[in-house]
Amino acid sequence: MIDWNLSFDIAALFIMVLVFIWYYNEKRIPLISHRAFLVFMGTCFAATGLEVLAVQLAQNIEEMGYDSFYTVFTMQTLAFNLVPVTLAYYMLLLAHVDINRHKLLHNFFRFCIAVNVVVALVNLKLQWAFTFENGTYKVNYAGMVLYVIDGIMVCICIITMILAKQNFMFLRMIPIAFTLICAIVFCIAEIFYGYPMVNFMLAAISLTLYYYQQNSGKVIDAVTGQYNRRFMGEYLQNKYIDQTEFGLLVIAMDDFKFVNKMYGVENGDHLLYQIGHFLEKMKTADIVFRFGSDQFWVILDKNIDAMTETAESIQERFRHPWYSEDQSAIMMSASICCVECPKDAESYGELIEVIDYSMSMAKKTHKGLITYTNEIDLDKIKLEKAIEKAIKLAIDRDELLVYYQPIFSVKDGVYNSAEALVRLHDEELGWISPEDFIPIAEKNGLIVEMGEMILEKVCKFIHDFKISETTVEYIEVNISPVQLVQRDFADRVKKILEKYEVKPDQINIEITETATMNVVSTVSENINSLVNYGITLSLDDYGSGNANIDYINHMPFKIIKIDKYIIWDSFKNSKAGITLEYTIGMLNALELFIVAEGVETEEMKTQLAEFGCHFMQGWLYSKAVPDTEFVELLQAKA
């Protein structure tokens, strides 16, 4: 030890001082893992600094005395052997392992710290850990025990990184793993060969961990100086892991795109900076995140009770102008949503869903006001998300079912067509009504893929069961307005028909009145392309929406399907009956074919036939059935 080279130790101290300076010069990151990193750094620094001091004392031991040396070197031994303990603890926190809830792990860490302290203190008197005589340093049995503990802690670090690799981005994991392996190698080299590079490698690990895991620059939003969305996820997930109650205010600027357009993006960024700074300075706000382009999230840890007061203060500030860089006054409102966690949302994923729904509702009905999540029907959100998940799962697994409801021809006395109806079954939700899942599929764009899948199943059914050899002339397929606005919709329909060798006149496309209300150019192009190809067009649920005769006059419908509620009402109300009779007469005069939906009794059948309906559809004939049952129904009718 008298000949010990301190160059690497001095370099290590220099590196660690730089890391300390960077750490304290940046915005503090409020996570327990970041505090654990600071403890690890402090232990490394203490171990290195005490080693430098111990070497100096060893080189001047005759003057300084053995007691001073043993005291300093015992402290260095304690600090050095606590480095793996603090590193392992830190790595477990990075992997989101809650040590306090794992009693065995928690007690093991306590035991290791206790052993280190006891061995260090006993060594002052009994030299169980090490001895130093005639300039020679020797490790004793207790010292070997400490090395074994160090080895176990290093193994915990390695195993943690392997088992929880999903919590470490691959490109970040490589340098951390590399420096850790180098430290192990040099530690072994120092123990057996006396190469003095362990402290330098500890400094390298500190620098690597700081840059890849602790660097606040990676979690700070460049525009506002507040914490960014990436860090918000990590912070809130830790909140849920710790089962900590907290309040959340979501502040969304109304019409912020208009501000950017009117005043420029630079002024928009300046405005966001002012808002973020204002929120951060509020006494009740514990931490502020910039969630999106026009949205801030404010966490209230200690001041949950002041949530309403805080929200009102924010709202009051938005009643006054903000100022651009050129001092132009900008008036802007903000919609504020208040959430109590975990009361209103039991997980981070659920919180995102709840906020997404709450803010969309707030901007529609409470724009510029304060809303509370507990006032919103969260069960509806959960059910909607569960149905959306069921739709995606059914599409991915090809588990969407197509049922067929026969349509009876009054003239021919046979089933001349059928309507294809999609059915959805989920293991958890059971059978889901089309009235529930179709709007959700349309809202989320899933209807496009779903619609193509249904059409493909229908065409396959027509081909495989040789439907052309039965009395069925065509199958009606419902098309969503969302599908009609897809530019290549008509081309995709044609490809599917060609794939299964289905003739165009074997498919009839049903669209609702809703789809005809906004006939944009893309919709017209798709409809005309399909009609020119030979596919017939039906107007579904006529009478249930807002369409008028003008749509029938200007769109190439061949079949009009009268909504079942109109049919049912006509048999309860004489005025409705007269209206229906004259409506059917008008449609006949326009040389359109008429399908009466919801026919359930012989009385309905007879009366509707007298009115002039060409086709009947309803439970009097059959409910919607699977393809094989539908074929059996046709055979029985024949």
Salt bridges, closest charged atoms under 4 A:
ASP98 OD2 - ARG101 NE 2.91
ASP221 OD2 - ARG290 NH1 3.25
ASP254 OD1 - LYS363 NZ 3.97
ASP255 OD2 - LYS367 NZ 2.98
GLU280 OE2 - LYS27 NZ 2.89
ASP294 OD2 - LYS363 NZ 3.87
ASP301 OD1 - LYS239 NZ 2.46
GLU316 OE1 - ARG319 NH1 2.77
GLU316 OE2 - HIS320 NE2 3.13
GLU350 OE2 - LYS382 NZ 3.55
GLU384 OE2 - LYS443 NZ 2.80
GLU388 OE1 - LYS385 NZ 3.91
GLU388 OE2 - LYS392 NZ 3.27
ASP398 OD1 - LYS457 NZ 3.06
GLU419 OE1 - LYS561 NZ 3.11
GLU452 OE2 - ARG492 NE 2.11
GLU456 OE2 - LYS499 NZ 2.60
ASP464 OD2 - LYS460 NZ 2.68
ASP464 OD1 - HIS463 ND1 3.11
GLU476 OE1 - LYS561 NZ 2.68
ASP488 OD1 - ARG492 NH1 2.33
GLU501 OE1 - HIS463 NE2 3.85
GLU510 OE2 - LYS561 NZ 2.86
ASP550 OD1 - HIS554 ND1 2.97
GLU597 OE2 - LYS561 NZ 3.68
